[in-house]
């Protein structure tokens, strides 16, 4: 089961903390930017939990986590950050986000990160290269039912 939330219970925080601590961030893409600095979530869990309290979003299960940042700081761009065991989990988490978020979403990942393929298969488009990284976007489009 995938959970999608802004606020976590104490038990959920423990599950998230446990997963992050036992999972390798191979590509070093699991970070939050604050004051123009990259704060890697594994070393700065309090930053993650504080940003969730202020409005950022998280989707997680036993095999992965995706964080949506930007809501807590009222940024113009909302970014997603993945830490998953495999592509299938990333795809499942992304599908939950698609149902629950009605905003344009950006992703900045290393060019060789396997999640890039997942994002491209799910409507993300190339925006620009960023050195070793790539910037992707999936623009939110209102459906006829939502109008």
Secondary structure by P-SEA (a helix, b strand, c coil): cccccccccaaaaaaaaaaaaaccccccccccccccccccccccaaaaaaaaaabbbbbbcccbbbbbccccccccbbbbbbbcccaaaaaaaaaaaaacccbbbbbbccccccaaaaaaaaccccccccccbbbbbbbbbbccccc
